[in-house]
């Protein structure tokens, strides 16, 4: 491996690690701090989870290649990683779309939000649809 390739993989590993650490802190903050269980924080919580999944999928192969550059990932593991990467990317997109829709409905259309937990309300858009598209 060339020096530029090693430096870019080290940078990717550092960025993936920092992303995993920060999203873990935010998720744990939500779990252990009862005051933060507001509608807004519940609305962005799936983004933290999907970002953690994405960072984990980027970080693991990078650390494997840094430890042993001749090591190749096995085909089934590679397919699982690709599917979960696609799922987390699509789920992040749909989560952002649901956040935008909620803000539009509440601020522009002046309609009250009737649900206390947006995750259960938007579950078919932020989890089921991306999972279906990723597997397909």
C-alpha angles and dihedrals in degrees: 000000000000124000092248091053092050092048092050091049091049089050091049091049092050093048092047091049093049090048092050091048095048095046090046090053091050093048092048090047089056093047098048102033109071093188091063094062093102127139092258095050091046088052094056097037093090089056089058092049094047091046089052090052090049093048091048091052091050095042102049098057090042092054090045091053092045092052095046117006092192092057114106125198115244119250098249092046090049091052092049090049092049092049093048091047091052091045093051092047094049092042090052090051093049091044089055089049092052091048089052091048092050092050091046092049095046101040107026102031093033093222117150119243107246100190127074094201115045092187092068091043096050098032094115091055102040101036115013099043095047091045091051092048093046094050092044 
